Amino acid sequence: MSEFSEWFHKILEEAEIIDIRYPIKGMHVWMPQGFKIRKNVLNILRDILDEEHEEVLFPLLIPEDELAKEGIHVKGFESEVYWITHGGLTQLNKKLALRPTSETAMYPMFSLWVRSHTDLPLKYYQIVNTFRYETKHTRPLIRVREITTFKEAHTMHCTKKEAEEQVITALELYKRFFDSLGIPYVITRRPVWDKFPGADYTMAFDTILPDGKTLQIGTVHNLGQTFARTFDITYETASGDHEYVYQTCYGLSDRVIASLIGIHGDEKGLCLPPDVAPYQVVIVPIIFKEAGEEVLKYCEDIKDALEKRGNLKVYLDDRDIRAGKKFYEWEMRGIPVRIELGPRDIQNKNMVVFRRDNLEKEILSLGDDVVTPVKEILNKIKSNMKNKAEEIFNQNIVSVKTVQAAKEHIEKHRGIVYFYWCGEEDCGKDLEEKVHVDILGVQEEYPEEGKCINCGSNAKYKTLISKTY
């Protein structure tokens, strides 16, 4: 897709996803169509998380002294914090921060809630807005100052082993979530200089947008006992001793919806997976004067069957405008299936079904059961979109043998390049400067004899690099 940035901004406006004209840079308004997509995405996420988490809701404001307790953590966000200094006309004795993330808001409460080993594990999540004074170039849904869809999960455990196991569980939950949206990804362990402030280590999910740059779409952090010691989150063991808990946290943001839009979209506009589209089916009656009422009656019956027996979200577009204008609009909005029905179709006992994923039409029988074939088509669309996205994604991941080859490929093609690296911080930062990229992270340890692509010492990891957002 040529000029992805221009296309992305245009489709957000034309498809009425968000309105970026709100008079504060980096903040936007969710429009009805976009909000439906957002709601459907979050429904999928909640269904997955609710299997073993409890949903909570914490206040937006964090007292300055609580935020300051975890020095390493605060240092990672100190340049991005929004501060409230007044309540009305009265200057506050203690500044209040708009949450950049919620560790320092939640963990003082966790220290009150956790008493005994029988209380653990505890697994909570919330979906809230967070605020960060982004000083780089803001991009809608990608780099913003108000993250309106911030999902953060926080867990507490008795042992280090249980926390490690929870990291693996969180990765599996996110795999299910991204797979359901047809979003391909790589999973890496972030380099030590790029981990979450205060974490023992960070695992991350990255995808590739159509301009070849990668977008981080999810993170999982093993916090060890760092925050537990700071906020005195302890539990009484079975033998009566007191120990600090082990913690994990993992987050997602609006970037999930940005990647959903960017990865599946095309020159005609959005192309939405059936599970998240505002409507899965749109019915467009082809009306001529002599048969208008009959056509509408058939369309209403189809809509009724798909909604009641098929449990599908259906829109009957009976507006008094040209059918071609309707076709253009619904294709641009990415609705998976469009049913066209006119007098000739009724006469032939057929209906025309248009698939947004491959832009092809099928003729279905206008029989007693319209639900089954339409649902089969929707399932094919979901599978086809996922497979197509994965195929394109995999074509944009390549292996190289030299630093120069990595640099040339990134400059020409972008995407993800991988090679073997020693894992040393000085070498890694030198490599980032030479190639003008970010190290996404490492995957499995390198079991064979091999040399680091940059310094020539023994290689330890398969390492991924890319141009990033």
N, C-alpha and C positions, 0 to 999 in steps of 0.2 A: 504494500500500500504506500503510494507516494505521499510524502509530506505528512507523516502520521500526526504530528503535533497539530497541524492545521485542521486535519480531518477530525481529530479528537475534540477540539474546541467546538468545531462546527456541529458535530453530531450531538454533543451535550446540549447545545442550544436548540437545534431543529427538532430533536426527539423529546424535548422538554424534560430532560433528566434533572439538571440543576440550572439555576440562574446565578451567574457569577457577578452580577451587577450590584450586589449588596455593598454599601459604602464603607466597608472595611476590607482591605486587601487580604486575600487568603481565606476569606469566609464566603460561604455561598448558601443559597436557599434550595432545598429539595423541592422540586415540582411534583405534581401528582403522579406522572408516569414514572419518574425516577424513584419516587418514594415507594411505589408498588414494587419495583424491582428490588429495592433495598429491603423492603419488608419480607419479600419471598426468600431472599438470600438469608436473612436473619432467622426465618422460620426453620430453614434447613439446619443452620448452625445450632440453634437452640435445641432442636430435636436430638442432635448428636451429643451436645454437652449435657443435656438433662438426664442422660442415661446414668451419669455418675457424679454430677455436680449439682450444687444448689445455686440458684440465681439470687443475687443480692443487689442492693443499690446504696452506694455511699455518697456523702455530700461532695459537692464540687470544690469547696474551699478547704485548704490545708494550712494550719497555723505555721508561721515561719519557724518556730523552734522545733516542730516535728519534722518539717522538711529538712532542716539543717542537721538533724541527728546523724543521718547516714552520709558522711562527708564525700565518699567516693561516688555515691549515687547522685548526690546533688551537683557535684562538679560536672557530671555528664549532662546536666540540664540547666545549669545556672544561667547561661546566656539566653535561655529560651523561656524563662518563667515570666508570666504575667502576674503583677502584684496589685492587690487592692490595699490602698493606704487610708481610705476614708469610708466611714459609714454615714451617708448623708453629708452633712457639713462638718462632722466630727472626725478628727484625725484619730485613727486607731492606735492603741498602745502596742499592738502586735500586728505586724503586716500579715495579710492572708494571701496565699498563692492560689491561682486557678490551676487545678491539677494538670501537670504535664504527663503524669502517669500516677497510679494510685498506691504504690507500695507504702509511702509515708502517711497516707490517709488511712489505709486499712490495717496496717500492722500494729499500731497502738491498740486498736480494738481487739485484734487477734490475741494480744497478750492478756486481755481480760477474759476472753472466751475459753482459752485452752487451760485446762487444769490437770487432767489426768491422761495417762496413756490410753484410757478407754474413750477419750474424746477424739482420738486420731485414727485414721487420717481425716482431715477436713478439706473439702474441695469446693471452692466458691468461684463464681464468675459474675461479671456485670458487663452490660453494654451501655456505654455512656459517651459523652463528648469530653474531649481533652483539649488543652490549649498549649500551644508552643509558639513562641515568637520566632517564626521561621525567617531567617535573614537572607537565605538564598532566594533564587527566583521561584516564586510560588507557581504551582501548576494545579488546576482543579482536580480534586480527588487523589492526587499523587503527592504533592508537597504543599500543605495547607497550614493555616494558623489555628483553625478550629477543626479538629478531627471529629466529625459528627458521629462516626460509627466506629467506636473503639471498644473492641471486646477484649477484656483481660480476665484471665483465670488465675487463681492463686490457690496453691495447695500446701498443706503442712503434714509432715510425716515424722514417725519416731526415729527412723534410721536413714543413714545415707543410702543404703541399698534401695529402700522404698522410694526415695526421691529420684534415684537413677531410673527405677522402673516407671515412675510417673512421667519422666521425660520421654521414654519410649512410647508410653500410652498416648501422651499428647501428640507426638509425631504421627501416630496411627490415626488419631481423631482428625487431625488436619488433612492427612492423606484422603480420608473418606470425604471430607468436606470439599476439597479442591477437585477430587475425582467427580463428585456429583455435579460440579459446575463445568466440567470439561476443561479445567485450567491445568496445563502441564507444568511441571516444576522440577527443580533440582533441590536436594537437601544437603547442606554443608554445615560443618562446624566453623563458626566465625573465627578469624585470627584473633589472638589475644588483645590486640590494640583496637579491635572493633566489636568486642563483646558488650553486652548490656552492663552499664555501670553497677558494680556491686555483685555481679554474678560470678560463679565459678567458671562457667562457660555458657555459650549461646549457640543454639542450633537455629538455622534459618531456612525458609523456603523462598526461592527466587524463580520468577518466570521471565520470559523474553517477550517484549512488546514488538509490534511490527517495525519499529525503527531500529531494531537490533539491540537496544539497550535493555538491561535487566532491571526488574522491579522487585524489591523485597516485599513479599506479600504475607509473611507470617514468621513469628519467632517463638522459640521455646527456650527458656532460661533455667538452668540449674543454679539456684541461689545458695546452695549449701546452708551454712548457719550464719552467714554474714548479717542478714537483717534480724534474725532471731536474737543474736547477741546484742544488737543495737537497741532493739525494742523489747528486749527481755521476754521473749516468747518461749516459755518453758513448760514442761509437763512433768508430773510425778510418775516415776516408773513403778513397775509392779513391786519392786523391793523398797520403795519409799524414797529413792533418790530423786533429784531434779536434774533434768537434761534439757538442753536447747533443742527445739524442733529443727528439722531439715525442710527446706522450702523449694518450690518451683513456681514459676509463673509463665504464662504464654499469651501472646496477643495477636490480634488481627485489626485491620482498619479499613477505611474507605478504599484503600488500594485494591482490595479484592474486587470491588465493583468496577474500578478503573481497568483492571486486567480482564475482567469478564467482557467489558465493552470493547477493549482494544484487540484482544486475541480473536474473538469470534466475528467482529465486524468486517465489512467489506466496502467496496466503492459505493454500494447502494445504501449503506447506513448500518444500523444495528442488525445483529443476527443473534437472537436470544435463545438459550436453552429452554425447553418447554417448562421446566420446573420453576424458573424465575421470571418468565415473561408476565407482564401485566395481564395479558389474555393469551391463552394457548391457541385459541381459534377465533378468527374473525370471519363472519358470514357477510358476503356482499351480494345482495339481490340485484340481478340485472333486469330492470323493470322497463317494460313498454306499456303504453297506455291500456292496451286491450287485456293484458293479463297481470296487471300489477297486484291486485288483491290476492290472486291465487299464488303468485310467487312469494309474496310476503308471508302468507299462511304456511307454505312449505318451509320457509326459512325459520319461522318462529317454532315450528314443530321440531326441526333439526336442533335448534338452539336449546329447546326444552329437554330433548333427549340427551344431548351431550352434557348438559348441566346436571340433570337429575340422575340419570343412569350412569353417566361417565364421570361425574364429579369433576368436570373441567370448567375452566374460566373462559367464557364465551362472550363475544360482543357482536351484536347484530347492527351493522352499519346501514341504517335505512335513511341516511341523510339525502336530501334532494340536491346532490351534486353528481358530476360525471363519474362513472365507474373507474375510469382511468386515473382520476385524481385520488380516489380511495385506494386503488392498488398501489400507487406510488407512496402514499402516506403510510400504509401498513407495512410495506416492504422496508421503508426507511426506519420505522419504529421496531423492526425486527420480530414481528409476531410470527411464530413458527408455522402456523397453518392458516391458509385463507381458502374458504369455500365460496365458489361462485355458482350461482343458480339463476337461470333464466327460463323463459317459457319453453324454449327448445329442449333444455335439459330435462324439464318435467315431462315433456312429451316422450323423450327417449328413456325416461326413468333413470337418469344419471345425474351426477353432480361433479363439478370440476374442483379438484383439490390442488392447490399450489403450495409447494414446499419452499420455505424461505432459505433453508440450508443449501440446497442445490439449484434453486430457481427453476425447478421442473414441475410440470403439471401431470396429475394422474386423474383418470376417470374412475369414479366409484359408483357402484349401483345405488340408486335411491330406493333401497329396500326397507324392510322392517328394522334392520339393525345397522344404523350408521355409526354407532358408538365403537364397536370392535375395530373396524378398519381404520377409523380416525386415530384411535389410541395406539394401534400398531404403527401407524405412520409417525406419531409423536415419539414413540420409543426408538424408531429408526433414526429420526432426526437427532435425538439426544446422543445415540451411539455414534452416528456419522460425524457430528460436530466434535465430539471428544477425540475420535480417531484422526480427524483432519488436523486438529490443533496439535496433537502429539507428533504427527508426522512432520509438520512444519517446524516444530520445536526441536526435534531430534536432528533435523537437517542443519540446524544452526549451532550445534555443539561439535567442535572439532579438536583433535589432538595435534600438538606441535612438539618439535624437538629442540628448538632454539628460541632464545629471547627475541631475536630479530624476526623470526617467523611469526611469533606471537604478536609482535607489534604490527607487522604488515597485515596480518589477518584482521586484527581488531580495527585498524584504520580503514581497511577496504570493505570488510563485511560485518564488523561488529559481532554480535552473538556471544557465545561462551567458548573460551579456549581453555583446554586443560593440559597439564603436564605434571612432571614430578618435581618436588620441592623439598628442601631440607627442613623447613618448619621454623627456622630462626627468624626472629623479628627484624633484625637489621637487614638481613637478606631480603625478606619480604617487602619491607618498605622501599628498599633500593629497587626492587623489581617493579613495584607500583609506579615509581618515578620514571623508570626507563620506558615503560610501555604506556604510561599515562592512563592507567586503569585502576580499579580496585580489586583486591583479592576477595572473591566472594567467600572463600573458605576452603576447607579440606574435606575430603571424603575418607575412604578407607586408608589405613596405613599401607605403605608400599612394601610388599613382602619379599620382593626380589632384589637382586643387586642392581643398583642404578645410581645415577648422579643427579644432583640438583641442576635444573636448567639454568640457574643464574650463577651460583658460586662454585659449582662443581663438587661440593662435598656429598656425602651419602644422602640419597633421597629418602624421605620418610613418608610423604603423603602424595596422593593424587590431589592436585590443587586446581581450582577453577578461578578464572579471572574474566572480567567483562567491563564494558562501560556501563555505569549504573546511574539510576535516577537519584 
